[in-house]
Amino acid sequence: MSALIAGEPQPDRRNAWPGAGERLFLVGSALAALMALAPILGLVYFALRGSGALWPHLIANVLPAASLTTLLLLLGVGTIVTIIGVGTAWLVAMHRFPGRRLFEWALLLPLAVPSYVMAFAYLDVAHPVGPIQSGLRALFGITDPRGLPFPEIRSLGGAIFLLGVILYPYVYLPVRALFLMQSTTLLDAARTLGAGPGPAFLHIALPMARPAIAIGVSLALLETLNDIGASEFLGVRTLTVAIYTTWVTRSSIEGASQIALVMLAIVFALLLLERHARRHLNVAATPRGGRQPTERALRPLAALLAMLACFLPIMFGFVVPASYLVLSAWQRIGRDGLPGDLWLWVGNSLTVASIATVLTILLGLFLASAARMIRNPGIQPLIRLSGIGYAIPGTVLAVGLLVPLAGLDNLIANGVRSLTGNRIGLVLIGSGMALILAYSIRFLTIATGGIESGFARISPSVDMAARILGATPQRLTRDIHVPLLSPAIAAAAMLVFVDCMKELPATLLLRPLNFETLATHVYGEAARGTYEDGAIAALAIVLVGMIPVIILARTGTRGRAGAAWFKRRVPASP
């Protein structure tokens, strides 16, 4: 009792709540886990229902090429994000040079640019008659549009480059946080023994950062697997693109499901890597009493190179596409004004994103409360399973959801028909609820992780005092937890909302007929080659995507603040 009066945290922060409260949390968590697993079960159903004749065609014509392309894409993107993310994190965390304070938050700006918007912009910017090649030809006095050798952006190499320069912040953020939290004891000992900056980095700092690197790379690769717009625009036939074309173009959902199962094998391999790395995430944390890292001033030439190394990723990952979008949008508005349906697209995007955010936050609050209040050993596996949706690419998620949603739609329609005699058609799929459900499944782990980080700041003695005074779990959540969690809930809601606004694969496949969002409009204009007409919608998406980057920069990109933001996005491992 003395510890409670002193307000000291107790070792076990989960306070058992027996009776109906525990059963409610267990049943709700089981339903959330089942909701997350429903797409996988749907994929298995479709794959088994398909004719065995599809497999010879897939094995001979689709899977080898698409699998090889996907693996090469993952290898290339993984290499780029590791080099850029680790290199820039080491520079800004451990060195002093002009502009370092600016670079430490500006290096996060590529997070605001979705991959399909990046490809949308570069297809026009890097075109033979685009500004980059035209400017280079004018500089060298070349008149022939084909007289300048220039890398082809519509290629696997182009996709690797573009995805690499927008996904490296997933590595930069946790690695930089880890560098800032590590003690200087080992580094000082290495310098005392005569090791220079290079050997100290390679043999001491880099091995300690390996867990954070592995987690950041795995998350970047999951985003790469989720990409469909950039890969399709650039002519790269990955497994994701093969799923989409097999379903939409060839009308074979069975074949799409069989390809999706192959893709899920890659996803689960990445999850195993992430889970293994997370076990050792704290090996490089600052020990008690250890000194924080000291910044090393760079000489003029080294400082110039450091500035260039930090500026180039920002330029290619944000400045070039954002500048193109601003210029193209300005020209489009000056010539033809705003598109007539712009506000319709904005309204559709805001509506589905807002509804999905509210649903996702409520589910996340329920699961985080269950993790805190219930001691039952079965609750944690259920919560981890409910967060697996973030690891499932949007295309795979959309294909797998069709079976459970179609069955539920038929059940609702048959029930209404038997009661009223009216035919109501497809309620969930036709109304957009399928899209909202897909968003909630995919981004539930962000909501749960964000709210759990807020719970970690609330002493368990608060819950114990409420129990002594007779509070029910519902009243405790409503009157105590929610007010105290409001900053964490707001931050999680912002992240979920922005991700819903930017999501393309699931939106393309599950949206109702004639339902356009900003993302699908950009995709349609890029597919038609009318890039300037889609620039306004693409710019709107980038501006929305800058919200979390600005908030992250304001709330702190140093040490544990950056690590806490990053952990909210790490998918749960089953």
C-alpha positions in Angstrom: 0.0 0.0 0.0 2.9 2.4 0.7 4.1 2.0 -2.9 0.6 3.0 -4.1 0.5 6.0 -1.9 4.0 7.1 -3.2 2.8 6.7 -6.7 5.5 4.2 -7.7 4.8 2.1 -10.8 4.1 -1.6 -10.0 6.0 -4.4 -11.8 2.8 -5.8 -13.3 0.9 -2.9 -15.0 -1.9 -5.3 -16.2 -4.6 -5.3 -13.5 -6.8 -8.3 -13.6 -10.4 -7.5 -14.1 -12.4 -10.7 -13.4 -15.9 -11.5 -14.5 -17.8 -9.9 -17.3 -15.1 -7.3 -18.0 -12.5 -9.9 -18.8 -14.8 -11.9 -21.0 -15.8 -8.8 -22.9 -12.2 -7.9 -23.6 -11.3 -11.5 -24.6 -14.3 -11.8 -27.0 -13.6 -8.4 -28.5 -9.9 -9.1 -29.0 -10.8 -12.5 -30.6 -13.2 -10.7 -33.0 -10.5 -8.2 -33.9 -8.0 -11.0 -34.5 -10.5 -12.8 -36.7 -11.1 -9.6 -38.6 -7.4 -9.3 -39.3 -7.1 -13.0 -40.3 -10.2 -12.9 -42.6 -8.3 -11.7 -45.7 -5.8 -14.6 -45.3 -8.6 -17.1 -44.9 -10.3 -15.6 -48.0 -7.2 -16.0 -50.0 -6.9 -19.6 -49.1 -10.6 -20.2 -50.0 -10.2 -18.6 -53.5 -6.9 -20.3 -54.1 -8.3 -23.8 -53.3 -11.4 -23.1 -55.3 -9.4 -22.3 -58.4 -8.8 -24.9 -61.1 -5.5 -26.7 -60.9 -5.0 -25.8 -64.5 -4.1 -22.3 -63.4 -0.9 -23.4 -61.7 1.0 -24.5 -64.8 0.2 -21.2 -66.4 1.3 -19.2 -63.3 4.4 -21.3 -62.8 5.4 -21.1 -66.5 4.5 -17.4 -67.3 3.8 -15.4 -64.2 5.5 -16.5 -61.0 9.1 -16.9 -62.0 9.4 -13.5 -63.7 7.3 -11.6 -61.1 9.0 -13.3 -58.2 12.5 -12.5 -59.5 11.5 -8.9 -60.2 10.0 -8.5 -56.8 13.1 -10.0 -55.1 15.5 -7.8 -57.1 13.3 -4.8 -56.3 13.4 -5.7 -52.5 17.2 -6.2 -52.7 17.8 -2.9 -54.5 15.5 -0.9 -52.3 16.9 -2.5 -49.1 20.5 -1.6 -50.2 19.6 2.0 -50.9 17.6 2.7 -47.8 20.3 1.1 -45.7 23.1 3.2 -47.2 21.2 6.5 -47.1 19.4 5.9 -43.8 22.4 4.7 -41.8 24.8 7.2 -43.5 22.7 10.3 -42.9 21.7 9.1 -39.4 25.4 8.8 -38.4 26.3 12.2 -39.9 23.5 14.2 -38.2 23.7 12.3 -34.9 27.4 12.3 -34.3 28.9 15.3 -36.2 28.7 19.1 -36.4 28.6 20.8 -39.8 26.6 23.7 -41.3 23.0 23.0 -41.7 22.9 19.9 -39.5 19.9 21.2 -37.5 18.0 21.7 -40.7 18.9 18.3 -42.1 17.9 16.4 -39.0 14.2 17.1 -39.7 14.3 17.8 -43.4 15.6 14.2 -44.0 12.1 13.1 -43.0 10.3 15.1 -45.8 10.3 12.2 -48.3 7.8 10.5 -45.9 5.2 13.0 -47.2 5.4 11.8 -50.8 3.5 8.5 -51.7 5.4 6.2 -54.1 2.8 6.6 -56.8 3.0 10.4 -56.6 6.8 10.2 -56.8 6.6 8.1 -60.0 3.8 10.3 -61.3 6.2 13.3 -61.0 9.4 11.7 -62.2 7.7 10.3 -65.3 7.2 13.8 -66.6 10.3 15.4 -65.0 12.7 12.8 -66.4 11.0 12.5 -69.8 13.2 13.2 -72.9 11.4 16.5 -73.4 11.1 17.1 -69.6 12.9 19.8 -67.7 15.9 17.6 -66.6 16.9 16.3 -70.0 16.0 19.5 -71.8 18.1 21.5 -69.4 21.1 19.1 -69.8 20.8 19.2 -73.5 20.8 23.0 -73.5 23.8 23.0 -71.2 25.8 20.8 -73.5 24.5 22.2 -76.8 22.7 19.0 -77.9 19.7 19.5 -80.2 18.7 15.9 -80.8 16.3 14.7 -78.0 17.9 11.3 -78.2 21.4 12.6 -78.3 21.8 12.6 -74.5 22.4 9.2 -72.8 20.2 9.3 -69.8 19.1 6.4 -67.5 15.6 5.2 -68.3 13.2 5.9 -65.5 10.7 3.3 -66.8 12.8 0.3 -65.6 13.5 -1.8 -62.6 16.5 0.4 -61.8 14.2 3.5 -61.9 11.8 1.9 -59.5 14.6 0.9 -57.1 15.9 4.5 -57.1 12.6 6.2 -56.6 11.4 3.8 -53.9 14.8 4.0 -52.2 14.8 7.8 -51.9 11.4 8.0 -50.4 11.6 5.0 -48.0 15.0 5.6 -46.4 13.5 7.6 -43.5 12.2 4.3 -42.2 15.8 3.4 -41.5 17.1 6.9 -40.8 14.7 7.6 -37.9 15.2 4.5 -35.7 19.0 4.3 -36.4 19.5 8.0 -35.6 17.5 7.5 -32.4 19.7 4.6 -31.4 22.9 6.4 -32.2 21.7 9.2 -29.9 20.8 6.8 -27.0 24.0 4.8 -27.1 26.8 5.5 -24.6 30.1 7.0 -25.7 32.1 4.6 -23.5 33.0 2.1 -26.3 33.6 4.9 -28.8 35.9 6.7 -26.4 37.8 3.5 -25.7 38.2 2.9 -29.4 39.6 6.4 -29.9 42.0 5.9 -27.0 43.3 2.8 -28.7 43.9 4.8 -31.9 40.8 3.9 -34.0 39.8 6.6 -36.4 36.2 7.6 -37.2 35.8 5.0 -39.9 36.9 2.0 -38.0 34.9 3.2 -34.9 31.8 3.4 -37.0 32.3 0.1 -38.8 33.3 -2.0 -35.9 31.5 -0.5 -32.9 28.6 1.8 -33.8 27.3 -0.1 -36.8 27.1 -3.5 -35.0 25.2 -1.9 -32.2 22.8 -0.4 -34.6 22.0 -3.6 -36.5 18.7 -4.4 -34.7 17.3 -0.9 -35.6 18.7 -1.3 -39.1 17.0 -4.6 -39.6 13.6 -3.4 -38.3 13.8 -0.2 -40.4 14.7 -2.1 -43.6 12.0 -4.7 -43.0 9.4 -1.9 -42.7 10.6 -0.2 -45.8 10.5 -3.5 -47.7 6.9 -4.0 -46.5 6.0 -0.6 -48.0 7.8 -1.7 -51.2 5.7 -4.8 -51.4 2.5 -2.7 -50.9 3.4 -0.4 -53.8 1.4 -0.8 -57.0 1.2 2.7 -58.6 4.9 3.3 -58.9 5.7 -0.2 -60.1 2.9 -0.2 -62.7 3.7 3.3 -64.0 7.4 2.4 -64.4 6.6 -0.9 -66.2 8.0 -3.1 -63.4 5.9 -6.3 -63.1 6.1 -7.2 -59.5 3.9 -9.8 -57.7 1.7 -6.9 -56.5 1.1 -5.8 -60.1 0.6 -9.4 -61.2 -2.1 -9.8 -58.6 -3.9 -6.6 -59.8 -3.7 -7.4 -63.5 -4.7 -11.0 -63.0 -7.8 -10.0 -61.1 -8.9 -6.8 -63.0 -7.6 -7.5 -66.5 -8.0 -11.3 -66.7 -11.0 -11.5 -64.3 -9.4 -14.4 -62.5 -9.7 -13.9 -58.7 -8.5 -17.5 -58.2 -5.3 -16.8 -60.0 -4.8 -13.5 -58.2 -5.3 -15.3 -54.8 -2.7 -18.0 -55.7 -0.2 -15.3 -56.6 -1.1 -13.5 -53.4 -0.3 -16.5 -51.3 3.2 -16.6 -52.8 3.6 -13.0 -51.9 2.4 -13.6 -48.3 5.3 -16.1 -47.9 7.7 -13.2 -48.6 5.8 -11.0 -46.2 6.0 -13.5 -43.4 9.7 -14.0 -44.0 10.2 -10.3 -43.5 8.0 -10.4 -40.3 10.2 -13.2 -38.9 13.3 -11.0 -39.6 11.6 -8.0 -37.9 10.6 -10.1 -34.9 14.1 -11.5 -34.4 15.6 -8.0 -34.6 13.1 -6.5 -32.2 14.2 -8.9 -29.4 17.5 -7.2 -29.3 16.4 -3.6 -30.0 17.7 -2.3 -26.7 21.2 -3.7 -26.9 22.7 -0.3 -27.8 20.6 1.9 -25.4 22.5 4.2 -23.1 23.4 2.3 -19.9 22.7 3.9 -16.6 25.4 6.4 -15.8 26.8 6.4 -19.4 27.5 9.6 -21.2 25.5 10.7 -24.2 27.4 10.8 -27.6 29.5 13.8 -28.2 29.3 15.5 -31.6 32.5 15.7 -33.6 33.2 18.9 -35.6 34.0 18.2 -39.3 36.7 20.0 -41.2 35.6 22.2 -44.1 36.0 19.7 -46.9 34.4 16.9 -44.8 31.6 19.3 -43.8 30.9 20.1 -47.4 30.7 16.4 -48.3 28.4 15.8 -45.3 26.1 18.6 -46.4 26.0 17.2 -49.9 25.3 13.6 -48.6 22.3 14.9 -46.6 21.0 17.3 -49.3 20.9 14.8 -52.2 18.3 12.5 -50.6 16.1 15.4 -49.7 16.4 16.9 -53.2 15.6 13.7 -55.1 13.0 12.4 -52.5 11.1 15.7 -51.9 12.4 18.9 -53.6 12.2 17.6 -57.2 8.7 16.0 -57.0 7.2 18.8 -54.8 8.6 21.5 -57.0 7.2 19.8 -60.1 3.8 19.4 -58.5 3.6 23.0 -57.4 4.7 24.3 -60.9 2.3 22.0 -62.8 -0.6 22.8 -60.5 0.0 26.5 -60.9 0.0 26.1 -64.7 -3.1 24.0 -64.6 -5.0 26.5 -62.5 -3.8 29.4 -64.5 -4.9 27.8 -67.8 -8.1 25.9 -66.9 -8.8 26.8 -63.2 -9.5 24.1 -60.6 -10.9 20.8 -61.8 -14.7 20.7 -61.6 -14.7 17.5 -59.5 -11.8 18.5 -57.2 -14.0 19.1 -54.2 -15.9 15.8 -54.8 -12.6 13.9 -54.8 -11.5 15.8 -51.6 -14.9 15.1 -50.0 -14.7 11.4 -50.8 -11.2 11.1 -49.5 -12.0 13.0 -46.3 -15.2 11.0 -45.7 -13.7 7.5 -46.0 -10.5 8.5 -44.2 -12.4 10.1 -41.3 -14.8 7.2 -40.8 -12.0 4.7 -41.0 -9.9 6.7 -38.6 -12.7 6.8 -36.0 -13.3 3.1 -36.3 -9.6 2.3 -36.1 -9.0 4.5 -33.1 -11.9 2.9 -31.2 -10.6 -0.6 -32.0 -7.1 0.4 -31.0 -8.3 1.9 -27.7 -10.2 -1.3 -27.0 -7.2 -3.5 -27.7 -4.8 -1.3 -25.8 -7.1 -1.2 -22.8 -7.4 -5.0 -23.0 -3.6 -5.3 -22.9 -3.4 -3.1 -19.9 -6.4 -4.4 -17.8 -6.5 -8.1 -18.5 -3.9 -10.7 -17.2 -5.3 -13.6 -19.2 -2.3 -15.2 -21.1 -4.4 -15.4 -24.3 -4.9 -11.7 -24.7 -1.5 -10.8 -26.0 -1.5 -13.3 -28.9 -4.9 -12.1 -29.9 -3.7 -8.5 -29.9 -0.6 -9.4 -31.9 -2.8 -11.2 -34.5 -5.1 -8.2 -34.8 -2.1 -6.1 -35.8 -1.0 -8.3 -38.7 -3.0 -6.3 -41.2 -0.2 -3.7 -41.6 2.1 -6.3 -42.9 -0.4 -7.4 -45.6 -0.1 -5.4 -48.8 -3.2 -3.5 -49.8 -3.7 -5.5 -53.0 -3.6 -8.8 -51.1 -5.9 -7.4 -48.4 -8.5 -6.4 -51.0 -8.5 -9.8 -52.7 -8.8 -11.7 -49.5 -11.6 -9.5 -48.1 -13.9 -10.4 -50.9 -15.0 -13.8 -49.6 -16.0 -12.7 -46.0 -17.5 -9.5 -47.2 -19.5 -11.1 -50.0 -20.8 -13.7 -47.6 -21.8 -11.0 -45.1 -23.4 -9.0 -47.9 -25.4 -12.0 -49.0 -26.5 -12.7 -45.4 -27.7 -9.1 -44.9 -29.5 -9.0 -48.3 -31.2 -12.3 -47.7 -32.3 -11.2 -44.2 -33.7 -7.9 -45.5 -35.5 -9.6 -48.4 -37.1 -12.2 -46.1 -38.3 -9.5 -43.7 -39.4 -6.8 -46.2 -39.4 -8.4 -49.6 -37.0 -5.7 -50.9 -33.7 -6.3 -52.7 -31.0 -4.1 -51.4 -28.0 -5.4 -53.3 -24.4 -5.3 -52.0 -24.5 -3.2 -48.9 -20.9 -3.4 -47.7 -19.1 -3.5 -51.0 -21.5 -1.1 -52.8 -21.5 1.6 -50.1 -17.8 1.9 -49.4 -17.9 0.1 -46.1 -15.6 -2.6 -47.5 -13.0 0.1 -48.2 -13.3 1.5 -44.7 -13.0 -2.0 -43.2 -9.8 -2.6 -45.3 -8.3 0.7 -44.0 -9.1 -0.3 -40.4 -7.5 -3.7 -40.7 -4.4 -2.4 -42.4 -3.8 0.5 -40.0 -5.0 -0.9 -36.7 -1.5 -1.6 -35.5 -0.7 2.1 -35.7 -3.6 3.0 -33.5 -3.0 0.3 -31.0 0.8 1.0 -30.8 0.2 4.8 -30.4 -2.3 4.3 -27.6 -0.2 1.7 -25.9 2.7 4.2 -25.8 0.3 6.7 -24.1 -0.7 4.0 -21.6 2.9 3.5 -20.7 3.0 7.0 -19.2 0.0 6.4 -16.9 0.9 4.8 -13.6 -0.8 1.5 -12.8 -1.6 3.0 -9.4 -4.3 5.1 -11.1 -6.1 1.9 -12.2 -5.7 0.4 -8.7 -7.2 3.4 -7.1 -10.1 3.3 -9.5 -10.8 -0.3 -8.7 -10.7 0.3 -5.0 -13.3 3.0 -5.5 -15.5 0.6 -7.4 -15.0 1.9 -11.0 -16.0 -0.5 -13.8 -13.6 -1.0 -16.8 -16.0 1.2 -18.9 -16.0 4.0 -16.5 -12.2 3.8 -15.9 -11.7 4.1 -19.7 -14.2 6.9 -20.2 -13.5 9.1 -17.2 -9.8 8.5 -16.6 -7.9 6.8 -19.4 -9.4 8.7 -22.4 -8.7 12.2 -20.9 -5.1 11.2 -20.0 -4.6 9.5 -23.4 -5.9 12.4 -25.5 -2.4 13.4 -26.9 -1.6 9.9 -27.8 -5.0 9.3 -29.3 -4.7 12.5 -31.4 -1.3 11.5 -32.6 -2.4 8.0 -33.6 -5.6 9.4 -35.3 -3.5 11.8 -37.3 -1.2 9.0 -38.5 -4.1 6.7 -39.4 -5.9 9.5 -41.2 -3.0 10.5 -43.4 -2.2 6.8 -44.3 -5.9 6.4 -45.3 -5.7 9.4 -47.5 -2.6 8.1 -49.3 -3.6 4.4 -49.6 -3.9 3.4 -53.2 -4.0 -0.4 -53.8 -6.9 -1.2 -51.5 -8.8 1.9 -52.7 -8.4 0.9 -56.4 -9.9 -2.6 -55.8 -12.6 -2.0 -53.2 -14.0 1.4 -54.0 -17.6 1.6 -55.2 -18.4 2.2 -58.8 -17.7 5.8 -60.0 -16.2 6.7 -56.6 -13.0 8.8 -57.0 -10.6 9.8 -54.3 -7.5 12.0 -54.7 -5.3 8.9 -54.9 -7.4 7.1 -57.6 -7.6 10.3 -59.6 -3.8 10.7 -59.6 -3.5 7.1 -60.6 -6.0 7.5 -63.5 -4.3 10.6 -64.8 -0.9 9.0 -64.7 -2.3 5.9 -66.5 -3.6 8.1 -69.2 -0.4 10.1 -69.4 -2.1 13.4 -68.6 0.3 14.3 -65.7 -0.4 18.0 -65.5 -4.2 17.4 -65.0 -3.4 15.2 -61.9 -0.9 17.6 -60.4 -3.4 19.4 -58.2 -4.7 16.2 -56.6 -1.1 14.9 -56.2 -0.1 18.1 -54.5 -3.0 17.9 -52.1 -1.9 14.4 -51.1 1.7 15.6 -50.5 0.4 18.5 -48.4 -1.7 16.1 -46.3 1.3 13.8 -46.0 3.4 16.6 -44.6 1.3 16.9 -41.5 2.9 13.9 -39.6 6.4 15.1 -40.8 5.8 18.6 -39.4 4.4 17.2 -36.1 7.3 14.8 -35.8 9.8 17.6 -36.4 8.1 19.8 -33.7 7.6 17.1 -31.1 11.2 15.9 -31.3 13.3 13.8 -33.6 16.0 13.2 -31.0 16.5 10.0 -29.1 13.5 8.3 -27.6 10.9 10.7 -29.2 11.8 9.6 -32.6 12.0 5.9 -31.6 8.5 6.1 -30.0 7.0 7.5 -33.2 8.7 4.8 -35.3 7.6 2.0 -33.0 3.9 3.0 -33.6 4.3 2.0 -37.2 6.1 -1.3 -36.7 3.7 -4.2 -37.5 2.9 -6.7 -34.8 4.5 -10.1 -35.2 2.3 -13.1 -34.8 
